Amino acid sequence: MNRRFVVSAAATAGVIAAAVTIAGPASAGLLAGNCTTAQAGNASVDAFGIPTFGNDPFLITSRGAGAAGSLVFTARGGNSVQSYSPATNAFSVLATTNISAPQGVAVGTDGAVWFTNSGPNTIGKIATSGAVTVYPIPTANSNPWGIAPGPDGNMWFTEYNTGKIGRITNAGVITEYTQPILSPLQIAVGSDGRLWYGAFQGNQIGAIDINGDWQVYTLPGSQTSLNGIATGSDANVWFVVAQYGNPGVGFISANGQSTTYPIGVANAQPDQITAGPGGSNTQWFTQGNGNIGKVTTSGVVTSYPATSGQANPTGIVTGPDGNIWFTEGGCAALGRIGTSPAVYAVMTSRPPIVKRGKTYTVRVKMNAKGKVSLGIIGQGKRRPLLNTMGKKGVTTIKMTIPSNLQSSFRGKVTLVLNGAPGSSANKAAQTAPLTVK
């Protein structure tokens, strides 16, 4: 493992006062139409249209708790930072001046909203008073992306174009650290106090401490395109792998040990990830195919059909109301999904260990009569086990493990369930760890 202390002279940031545009609360309505309505079998999804500067809502964070809490998000096409109150169903525009293609957003330890401003290459701050200040980044064309509060009270951000990790104080003083990971995107503070980030081009995850001392961990296999990253409900750092043919979701511990679970949908296109509500032992993530995914700390992954593909779910966060909220860039809307959404089919029981040549029972609960298929994934390869019809409610399926399985399907693999009502095209899946002996 590489480990190096990197020293960068702090750059004195020029402070640009920006006039803030505050819109009066605008009522948000439930949307209808192909772009935002939940697919059949999942009525627990709602979408709320953004009334002002709503083009391409991107990344999102939660501020406060309960009825007083709000969601804060960037709108890249609308060049704005906005907030939404789930309790009052109202949007407000926090800032538009000196903003161009904003991306990451986070709430600092001082209560201010911080965001990365990729167009003018600045870091923005919206104080609790509503005053907006932007700070130029010393390195030109750095393309700042993710941003997160550090344990030192400062904000830390990634520079996609340069590979640098930046730190900005509440006063706007920026320090940049050079490290080897290419194209870092999201960044999150881990339970160990370090800031963690992944390589969009490669299969590496980095961690940097508040002194600028970094370490790089290489993930096993051929994983590429690490997108979202977040500290999970189990104190591990969770990430999504956007590799088209073998998309996955996984975690890495503070000592660099990692595990990745297949999502089970070939075109999942996972993007961002967040920890679920406290005590749920879940992480939730967006998928570009219109699904919202959930993974438990034990590795069971469920993919829920939440929107159409045109909605393009991207940012995701657990809101102050305890629901899961996400941005719908293709629809200028925010989406909401409950923490117990409906889905075509879920496994209610399964054997965790099986032997080749033996037959086992898998119980599946379906919300409608329809198709059911089971398969296994091992080392990125998929092998079908059966295709059948299931009844509404709990149905029992007999699964025979072939005796002639190739070595890639032995040992620790993944059991994949797909279910679809009638003849509808399936986009959902559930996967679970399985050991084949």
Buried (B, 14 or more C-beta within 10 A) or exposed (E): EEEEEBEBEEBEBEEBEBEBBEBEBBEBEEBEEEBBBBBBBBEBBBBBBBBBBBBBBBBBBBBBEEEEBBBBBBBBBBBBBBBBBBEEBBBBBBBBBBBEBBBBBBBBEEEBBBBBBBBBBBBBBBBEEEBBBBBBBBBEEBBBBBBBBBBBEBBBBBBBBBBBBBBBBBEBBBBBBBBEBEBBBBBBBBEBEBBBBBBBBBBBBBBBBBEBBBBBBBBEBEBBBBBBBBBBBBBBBBBBBBBEEBBBBBBBBBEBEBBBBBBBBBBBBBBBBBBBBEEBBBBBBBBBBBBBBBBBBEBBBBBBBBBBBBBBBBBBBBBBBBBBBBBBBBBBBBBBBBBEBBBBBBBEEBBEEBEBEEEBEBEBBBBBEBBBBBBBBBBBEBBEBEEEEBEEEEBEBEBEBEEEBEEBBBEEBBBBBBBBBEEBEBBBBBBBBBEBE
